[in-house]
Each structure stands twice: as structure tokens, then as C-alpha cells.
Amino acid sequence: MEFIADFFNAIWAYFESIPAFLDDALVKFSAWYVIWVTKAKIYFVGFAWDVAQEVLNQLNISGTINQYWGSIDSKVMGALTYFRIPEALNIILNAHLTRYVLGVLK
């Protein structure tokens, strides 16, 4: 009789372990999905950056900026260069263009 009781206890323990198994499986699947989405977003940011660089090259925005930048007075140019205004404008321009490209790709 002890064998029959152990058999049914084992079956009952198996059925009790199913919700925990499903919970663990869903946690693993959700973690995999979150990691995959994060890696995809990182990839698409890099892709959008490449597209933004190509748009800048096609529109020749850098050449136009350099042309107008060269016509600024040398004293004003020295002050702007000291405060690194050209680098700041370049970063802002690239960031806005990359954001625009990401918006278009959505």
C-alpha cells in the first residue's frame, strides 16, 4: 500500500510543479525578449547614424557650414573656437538628424 501512496504523491508533486515551471519559462522568455529588443534598438541607432551621415553628405550641409563659417571675422572666430562652439553645433546637428531618421524609420 505504501507504493500506491508514493505513486499518487509523486503525481501530485508533478502537477504542483507545473505552475512554477510555467512561471520560470515565462520569466526566461520575457528576459530573452527584452534583451533581443534592446539589441535591436542599439542596432537601429547605429543604422540611423549611418543614414544620417549619408544624408549630411548628400545635402552637403558640412560644406555649406564651412563656407559660412569661413566668412566670420577672425576675432569672433577665435572666441567661438575657444568656447568650442563648432563642435557643439556639429553634435547638435548630428543628434537632431539622427533623431529625425529614427522617427522616419519607426
Backbone as JSON, one array per atom type, in Angstrom:
{
  "sequence": "MEFIADFFNAIWAYFESIPAFLDDALVKFSAWYVIWVTKAKIYFVGFAWDVAQEVLNQLNISGTINQYWGSIDSKVMGALTYFRIPEALNIILNAHLTRYVLGVLK",
  "N": [[0.8, -1.2, 0.0], [2.03, 1.15, 0.59], [3.48, 1.78, -1.67], [1.52, 2.57, -3.52], [0.55, 4.91, -2.34], [2.9, 6.49, -2.44], [3.19, 6.64, -5.2], [0.91, 8.18, -5.99], [1.46, 10.48, -4.54], [3.77, 11.32, -5.85], [2.73, 11.87, -8.39], [0.99, 13.95, -7.69], [2.85, 15.86, -6.74], [4.16, 16.36, -9.13], [2.13, 17.63, -10.62], [1.8, 19.86, -9.02], [4.17, 21.17, -9.47], [4.02, 22.2, -12.01], [2.87, 24.92, -12.35], [5.01, 26.46, -11.29], [7.04, 25.79, -13.06], [6.0, 26.83, -15.46], [5.94, 29.51, -14.77], [8.7, 30.05, -14.43], [9.53, 29.51, -17.06], [8.17, 31.52, -18.5], [9.37, 33.78, -17.38], [12.03, 33.45, -18.26], [11.6, 33.55, -21.06], [10.56, 36.16, -21.29], [12.75, 37.66, -20.4], [14.6, 37.03, -22.41], [13.28, 38.17, -24.6], [13.27, 40.92, -23.9], [16.01, 41.45, -23.89], [16.58, 40.92, -26.58], [15.03, 42.92, -27.87], [16.31, 45.2, -26.89], [18.9, 44.9, -27.99], [18.19, 45.07, -30.68], [17.26, 47.71, -30.83], [19.64, 49.08, -30.27], [21.12, 48.35, -32.51], [19.58, 49.58, -34.53], [19.89, 52.26, -33.89], [22.56, 52.65, -34.55], [22.34, 52.09, -37.29], [20.63, 54.19, -38.05], [22.34, 56.3, -37.53], [24.29, 55.92, -39.51], [22.68, 56.36, -41.78], [21.98, 59.03, -41.32], [24.49, 60.24, -41.55], [24.95, 59.79, -44.26], [22.89, 61.3, -45.37], [23.72, 63.84, -44.56], [26.06, 64.01, -46.09], [25.03, 63.85, -48.71], [23.44, 66.15, -48.87], [25.31, 68.08, -48.54], [25.7, 69.63, -46.26], [27.74, 70.09, -44.41], [29.73, 71.29, -46.0], [28.44, 73.7, -46.68], [28.14, 74.85, -44.16], [30.85, 75.15, -43.46], [31.6, 76.99, -45.43], [30.11, 79.33, -44.75], [31.09, 79.61, -42.22], [33.72, 80.27, -42.63], [33.55, 82.89, -43.43], [33.31, 84.45, -41.2], [34.44, 86.98, -38.93], [37.85, 87.13, -37.81], [38.47, 87.58, -35.08], [36.07, 87.08, -33.79], [35.8, 84.48, -34.62], [37.95, 83.3, -33.28], [37.11, 83.52, -30.6], [34.77, 81.97, -30.68], [35.85, 79.52, -31.36], [37.46, 79.06, -29.15], [35.56, 78.59, -27.16], [34.56, 76.28, -28.13], [32.38, 76.16, -29.88], [31.91, 75.34, -32.6], [32.2, 72.47, -32.47], [30.15, 71.87, -30.69], [27.87, 72.69, -32.15], [28.06, 70.91, -34.27], [27.63, 68.44, -32.98], [25.01, 68.84, -32.06], [23.63, 69.18, -34.5], [24.08, 66.66, -35.75], [22.82, 65.0, -33.86], [20.12, 65.83, -33.96], [19.51, 65.23, -36.61], [19.9, 62.45, -36.62], [17.92, 61.72, -34.81], [15.68, 62.51, -36.27], [15.88, 60.72, -38.44], [15.52, 58.29, -37.07], [12.87, 58.66, -36.29], [11.61, 58.61, -38.78], [12.14, 56.0, -39.56], [10.61, 54.52, -37.82]],
  "CA": [[0.0, 0.0, 0.0], [2.92, 2.31, 0.64], [3.85, 2.06, -3.05], [0.43, 3.3, -4.16], [0.56, 6.27, -1.77], [4.06, 7.19, -3.0], [2.89, 6.89, -6.61], [-0.01, 9.31, -6.1], [2.17, 11.67, -4.05], [4.66, 11.76, -6.92], [1.89, 12.5, -9.42], [0.52, 15.23, -7.14], [4.01, 16.78, -6.73], [4.39, 16.75, -10.52], [1.12, 18.62, -11.01], [2.05, 21.09, -8.26], [5.35, 21.84, -10.0], [3.74, 22.76, -13.34], [2.8, 26.39, -12.34], [6.35, 27.02, -11.08], [7.75, 25.61, -14.32], [5.47, 27.81, -16.42], [6.4, 30.83, -14.31], [10.12, 30.15, -14.8], [9.64, 29.57, -18.52], [7.75, 32.85, -18.94], [10.41, 34.74, -16.97], [13.15, 33.29, -19.2], [11.19, 34.05, -22.36], [10.46, 37.63, -21.21], [14.11, 38.21, -20.34], [15.16, 36.89, -23.76], [12.62, 39.15, -25.46], [13.75, 42.26, -23.54], [17.39, 41.56, -24.38], [16.52, 41.0, -28.04], [14.53, 44.25, -28.26], [17.36, 46.17, -26.58], [19.93, 44.77, -29.01], [17.64, 45.58, -31.94], [17.26, 49.18, -30.76], [21.03, 49.54, -30.39], [21.48, 48.19, -33.92], [18.89, 50.57, -35.35], [20.51, 53.56, -33.65], [23.75, 52.67, -35.41], [21.88, 52.18, -38.67], [20.13, 55.56, -38.25], [23.51, 57.18, -37.57], [24.85, 55.78, -40.86], [21.77, 57.04, -42.71], [22.11, 60.47, -41.09], [25.75, 60.67, -42.15], [24.78, 59.81, -45.72], [22.05, 62.47, -45.68], [24.59, 65.02, -44.44], [26.96, 64.03, -47.23], [24.27, 64.13, -49.93], [22.96, 67.54, -48.87], [26.49, 68.94, -48.42], [25.48, 70.58, -45.16], [29.05, 70.43, -43.84], [30.38, 72.26, -46.89], [27.75, 74.99, -46.54], [28.51, 75.4, -42.84], [32.25, 75.6, -43.55], [31.65, 78.18, -46.27], [29.66, 80.48, -43.97], [31.95, 79.73, -41.05], [34.94, 80.93, -43.08], [33.33, 84.32, -43.65], [33.2, 85.13, -39.9], [35.61, 87.76, -38.52], [38.84, 86.28, -37.15], [38.39, 87.73, -33.62], [34.88, 86.34, -33.37], [36.11, 83.06, -34.85], [38.82, 82.87, -32.18], [36.3, 83.36, -29.39], [33.88, 80.83, -30.87], [36.65, 78.31, -31.33], [37.89, 78.88, -27.77], [34.44, 78.0, -26.42], [34.23, 75.04, -28.84], [31.04, 76.28, -30.47], [31.74, 74.49, -33.8], [31.98, 71.09, -32.08], [28.81, 71.78, -30.09], [26.89, 72.76, -33.23], [28.15, 69.65, -35.02], [26.97, 67.41, -32.18], [23.57, 69.12, -32.07], [23.13, 68.89, -35.85], [24.06, 65.21, -35.95], [21.82, 64.4, -32.97], [18.78, 66.11, -34.49], [19.32, 64.48, -37.85], [19.74, 61.04, -36.25], [16.57, 61.59, -34.22], [14.72, 62.58, -37.39], [15.94, 59.46, -39.2], [14.86, 57.27, -36.25], [11.43, 58.9, -36.38], [11.15, 58.18, -40.09], [12.24, 54.54, -39.61], [9.61, 53.88, -36.98]],
  "C": [[0.85, 1.28, 0.0], [3.31, 2.74, -0.78], [2.77, 2.88, -3.74], [0.37, 4.73, -3.65], [1.72, 7.08, -2.32], [3.84, 7.53, -4.47], [1.98, 8.1, -6.77], [0.61, 10.59, -5.55], [3.12, 12.21, -5.12], [3.88, 12.44, -8.04], [1.41, 13.86, -8.94], [1.64, 16.26, -7.1], [4.32, 17.26, -8.14], [3.4, 17.83, -10.94], [1.29, 19.92, -10.24], [3.25, 21.86, -8.82], [5.11, 22.5, -11.36], [3.61, 24.29, -13.3], [4.17, 27.05, -12.13], [7.18, 26.91, -12.36], [7.29, 26.64, -15.35], [5.92, 29.22, -16.05], [7.87, 31.04, -14.69], [10.3, 30.27, -16.3], [9.23, 30.94, -19.04], [8.75, 33.92, -18.55], [11.59, 34.65, -17.93], [12.8, 33.84, -20.58], [11.11, 35.58, -22.36], [11.83, 38.27, -21.16], [14.78, 38.13, -21.71], [14.58, 37.95, -24.69], [13.13, 40.57, -25.17], [15.18, 42.46, -24.04], [17.4, 41.69, -25.9], [16.06, 42.38, -28.51], [15.6, 45.31, -28.0], [18.48, 46.1, -27.62], [19.46, 45.29, -30.36], [17.64, 47.11, -31.95], [18.67, 49.73, -30.89], [21.48, 49.43, -31.85], [20.84, 49.29, -34.77], [19.38, 51.99, -35.08], [21.76, 53.7, -34.49], [23.38, 52.8, -36.87], [21.38, 53.6, -38.98], [21.29, 56.55, -38.31], [24.15, 57.11, -38.95], [23.98, 56.48, -41.9], [21.89, 58.55, -42.56], [23.41, 61.0, -41.68], [25.64, 60.75, -43.67], [23.92, 60.99, -46.15], [22.88, 63.74, -45.59], [25.53, 65.13, -45.64], [26.22, 64.39, -48.52], [23.81, 65.58, -50.0], [24.09, 68.55, -48.78], [26.28, 70.02, -47.36], [26.8, 71.01, -44.55], [29.79, 71.45, -44.7], [29.76, 73.65, -46.78], [28.11, 75.65, -45.21], [29.94, 75.91, -42.87], [32.38, 76.86, -44.38], [31.24, 79.41, -45.48], [30.54, 80.69, -42.74], [33.25, 80.46, -41.42], [34.77, 82.42, -43.28], [33.19, 85.1, -42.35], [34.52, 85.83, -39.6], [36.55, 86.89, -37.68], [38.78, 86.39, -35.62], [37.18, 86.97, -33.07], [35.13, 84.84, -33.54], [36.99, 82.52, -33.74], [38.04, 82.62, -30.9], [35.38, 82.14, -29.51], [34.65, 79.51, -30.81], [37.14, 78.01, -29.92], [36.8, 78.2, -26.95], [33.9, 76.73, -27.07], [32.79, 75.03, -29.38], [30.9, 75.42, -31.73], [31.48, 73.02, -33.46], [30.59, 70.89, -31.49], [27.73, 71.82, -31.17], [26.89, 71.48, -34.07], [27.43, 68.53, -34.28], [25.45, 67.6, -32.22], [22.96, 68.79, -33.43], [23.03, 67.39, -36.1], [23.0, 64.53, -35.09], [20.41, 64.63, -33.5], [18.52, 65.32, -35.77], [19.15, 62.99, -37.57], [18.37, 60.8, -35.64], [15.5, 61.63, -35.32], [14.69, 61.27, -38.17], [15.28, 58.34, -38.39], [13.35, 57.43, -36.28], [10.85, 58.43, -37.71], [11.15, 56.65, -40.17], [11.2, 53.83, -38.77], [8.45, 53.56, -37.79]]
}
